[in-house]
Amino acid sequence: MKKIHVIASAAALTAALSTNAFAGATFDSVKKKGFVQCGVSIGLPGFSNADEKGNWSGLDVDVCRAVAAAVFGDASKVKYTPLTAKERFTALQSGEIDMLSRNTTWTLTRDSSLGLNFAGVNYYDGQGFMVTKKLGVKSALELDGASFCIQAGTTTELNLADYFRSNNMKYTPVTFDTSDETVKAFDAGRCDALTSDQSQLYALRIKLGNPDGAMVLPEVISKEPLGPVTAQGDEEWFKIVRWSLAAMVNAEEMGITSANVDAKMSSDDPNVRRLLGQEGIKGSGLGLSDTWAADIVKQVGNYGESFERNVGQGSALKIARGLNALWNKGGLQYAPPIR
C-alpha cells in the first residue's frame, strides 16, 4: 500500500513553500535588471498619462507601481513603454515589456489564443458614445447613418458592428491608430460621434476644445472588464501581478490606507495581520518579502485611494465608483482572501 504524505499544518505548508524555487523567466529578469518594464497607453488621462516632466500617473500606472513595490519594496522601480492598441500584445508576447497595464479588455480570444494571462480587473467598464450637444441626439438609437471615430485594434470595432447590426442601423467607421488622433478628429468634426469605453470617453472629453459642448449618451453596449496582463509561461510572475492588485482591493475593504498602514501593523484583526505580513504565509508563497502588501499600500495606496485620486472625485474626470465600488458597497470589486 502506498504511503500518502500530508502536510498537516499551516506552518509546515509555509516552510514547504519557502523552499520552492521562484524560477520564472520574467520574475528573474525583473529582479536582475532592477525594475518593472510596464506597457501603458500613449496618453489617457486618469489611467496612464505622462506630465510635461515625463512623470506617469493613473489607475493603470498604479498597478505597475504596486507590482514594483511588491517586488522591490519601491514603487518607483518602473519604466514605462507607451503603446498603441495595435502594438500592446506584440510587445508583451515578444518580451519587450514585463506586464501590460493599459485599459485592456479581458476576452476569451485574448485569454485563450494570444499567449496572454489576465491577472484581474482593475476597472469594470462598458462601451459608450460621445456626441456634441449641438447634434441634438439623446440616445445612440438616434445615430442611424452616423459616422463614428474609432480607435483601431480594439474591441470597440466589433462591439459597434454588433450593436448597429442588431438594431438594423447603418454607420460609417472612421478609424485611427491612437486615442489622441481619434479625439482630435472628433473635435474637428470629422465624425458625428466617438465611441469607446466610457472611462475613455470621460478622459478624452477633457481634451476637447470645448468639453462642456460634448455629452456621453446613456447607452452602454458591452462588458469591458479592464485589467493587467502578463505573458503565459511564467506562473510566478503572473501570481505576483494578480496578488498585487488583490492586495489593494483587500486593503480598502479592511480600511487600511497609506496614512494608517503603519498603525495597522499592531492590529489584532487576523485578516489585517495576514495582509500586512504579521502572520500566516506572509511573502513566502510569492517569493516576496513579508511586507510586500504593506509596501504596496504605503507607497501606492489601497484601491479606493487610487481610484479617487486618478479618476474619481479627486480628479478632473470625477467618475462615480459605480460598478467599481467594493462588493459590499454595491459594486463588483472583490478580491480573494489573503490567508
Secondary structure, DSSP 4 states (H G I P E B T S, - for coil): --------SHHHHHHHHHTS----HHHHHHHHHTSEEEEEES-BTTTBEE-TT--EESHHHHHHHHHHHHHHS-TT-EEEEEE-TTTHHHHHHTTS-SEE-SS-B--HHHHHHSSEEE---SEEE-EEEEEEGGG--SSGGG-TTEEEEEETTSTHHHHHHHHHHHTT--EEEEEESSHHHHHHHHHTTSSSEEEEEHHHHHHHHTTSSSGGGEEE-S---S-EEE--EEETT-HHHHHHHHHHHHHHHHHHHHT--TTTHHHHTT---HHHHHHTTSSTTTTTTTTS-TTHHHHHHHHT--HHHHHHHHTSTTSSS----GGGSBGGGTS-B------
